[in-house]
Amino acid sequence: MRIDAVAVVVPAHDEEALLPAALHAVRTAGGHPALAQVRVLTVVVADACRDRTARTARAAGATVVTRDVRNPGLARAAGAAHALRVLGAATEHVWIATTDADSEVPPRWLAHQLAHAREGWEAVVGTVALPSTSPLTQLHRARYEATRPTHGTWHHPHVHGANLGVTAAAYLAVGGFPPLPVGEDQALIAALREGGHRVLATAACPVLTSPRLQGRAHGGFADHLTSLI
């Protein structure tokens, strides 16, 4: 599968403090040699922000879409729709990657996803990791690793909006991100699988995410961490 353009969608609600690091990491991933001939567009969706999230995103070179819905599903969908309009490329050659404003993708993040896209995978679902300084790291890792099989390849059961990618064609075929306040990432992947699209779940390229216990979305990853205490 040939990929000519990548849209990186980042929803953000009052994230001016953490957003610069997130966008720096995305910019580094977009500069990977494997993407030398690929256009990369980063779209930050400033959703119901009361701080300088939008200004911070523009200063970092991102395209900004503003919404006032306080809904990650609607925000991700708005960012993807805007990116596809701007890119204007044939959808079968566009890749949509999503991450979060409190997360830092690794330098090979996009190269990793596109390598699998070229193998024919229509979506790549990755994992997340906590920084080594987090007091929850040891406990979280123990619970997280408990999902691994005792032998063989771990394809993992997790779905995180902070670390996933999908072809624009497959994304549009299942209706994109649903308007859910939480779980929009899981719903999208479930729809892709039910629609017969090729979905790869891999732990090979985790994204570093925030260990905070008070998140921006009720029922999100912060609540999951709290439940581990």
C-alpha positions, 0 to 999 in steps of 0.5 A, spaced: 500 500 500 502 506 497 502 512 502 503 519 500 500 523 506 499 522 513 495 526 518 496 526 525 490 528 529 491 530 536 485 532 540 487 537 546 483 540 552 487 545 556 493 542 554 498 548 553 503 545 559 504 538 555 502 540 548 509 542 546 513 536 548 507 532 544 508 536 538 515 536 538 515 528 538 510 528 533 515 533 528 521 528 530 517 522 528 515 526 521 522 527 520 524 520 520 528 518 513 522 513 511 517 519 510 522 523 506 517 523 500 511 523 505 507 529 506 505 530 514 500 534 516 499 535 524 492 537 526 490 539 533 483 540 535 483 545 541 476 542 544 473 547 549 479 550 551 480 556 556 488 556 556 493 557 550 492 551 547 490 553 540 496 559 540 501 554 543 499 549 537 500 554 532 506 556 535 509 549 534 507 549 527 500 545 527 494 546 524 489 548 529 481 546 529 477 549 534 471 546 537 467 547 544 464 540 545 468 537 550 468 530 546 474 526 544 470 522 539 467 529 536 474 532 536 478 526 533 473 526 527 473 533 526 481 533 526 481 527 521 475 531 517 479 537 516 486 534 515 483 530 509 480 536 506 486 540 506 490 534 504 486 533 498 489 526 496 486 520 494 484 516 500 487 510 499 494 513 499 492 517 506 494 515 513 491 517 519 495 517 525 492 519 532 495 521 539 494 525 545 496 532 547 499 529 554 503 523 550 510 523 546 510 518 540 517 515 539 521 517 533 520 511 529 512 512 530 510 514 523 515 510 520 513 504 524 506 505 522 507 506 515 511 500 514 506 495 516 501 499 512 505 498 506 505 490 508 497 491 507 495 492 514 489 497 514 490 499 521 495 499 527 493 499 534 499 500 539 500 500 546 502 506 551 508 506 557 509 510 563 515 514 564 520 511 569 519 517 574 512 515 575 510 512 582 505 507 578 510 504 573 511 498 577 504 496 579 501 498 572 507 494 568 505 488 573 497 489 571 499 490 564 504 485 563 499 480 566 495 480 559 501 477 556 501 470 554 506 465 557 509 464 550 509 466 543 507 473 540 503 478 544 498 481 539 495 485 546 488 486 547 489 494 548 486 500 544 489 507 545 487 513 541 494 515 543 497 510 539 493 508 533 493 509 525 488 507 520 488 508 512 483 514 510 479 509 506 478 504 511 476 510 516 471 513 512 468 506 510 466 505 517 464 512 519 470 514 522 470 516 530 463 515 533 461 521 537 463 518 544 465 522 550 470 516 551 471 509 548 471 512 541 478 509 539 475 502 541 469 503 538 473 505 531 477 499 532 471 494 533 468 497 527 474 496 523 474 489 525 467 487 524 468 490 517 473 485 515 479 490 515 486 488 517 487 490 524 494 489 527 495 490 534 502 490 536 506 492 542 513 494 538 512 501 538 509 504 545 507 511 546 510 515 552 503 517 556 502 521 562 501 518 569 496 523 571 491 521 575 486 526 573 485 526 566 481 530 561 476 525 559 472 521 564 473 514 564 479 515 560 486 512 561 487 516 568 481 513 571 484 506 569 491 508 572 487 510 578 483 503 578 490 500 579 491 503 586 
